[in-house]
Amino acid sequence: MHTPLTRRAAIATGAAFLSTGLMVPARAAGLKPTRTMGGGANNYRPGAPIVERIGNGGFWMSGTVRRAEDGAPLKGIRIQIWAHTVEGYERDPHSHGATLTDADGVFRLEMPQIVPALGQPHGHLAYDSGDFRTVFLRPVMRSVRQTSLEAHFVLEPA
């Protein structure tokens, strides 16, 4: 005798499947590495310290770091961030800081509001720790009113 699949049975079956641990996060096979952007390394400071926040905050820089080819998130990756802000120029040491990615490859660092430099509001981010090829990014904001900016890294082995 065939018993029809009820909503309750479907939910219970799905929950049982998920609890087995057989489900793994989807990854992007063949993911291409991020290439360095022109101007990304401007005013870079090797060894900028890992910080909880740059200055008085109010603006969020965030993103993800994944491994090229399989798209696996990379934990503990050091990302340096700097910009021209309401509290200083991008060449000033106090305008630089670094943060680490979490288990999901996500980073997030609060900093002062970015303001235009060379006519464009933009941030700078760098991966430069040696296990993967160095990448410098220079994302440009659409508006000076934005209070956050995202940048995503796909790294390939050095």
Buried (B, 14 or more C-beta within 10 A) or exposed (E): EEEEEEEEEEEEEEEEEEEEEEEEEEEEEEBEBBEBBEBBBBBBBEEBEEBEEBBEBBBBBBBBBBBBBEBBBBEEBBBBBBBBBEBBBBBBEEBBBBBEBBEEBEBBBBBBBBBEBEEEBBBBBBBBBEEBBBBBBBBEBEEEEEEEBEBBBBBBEE
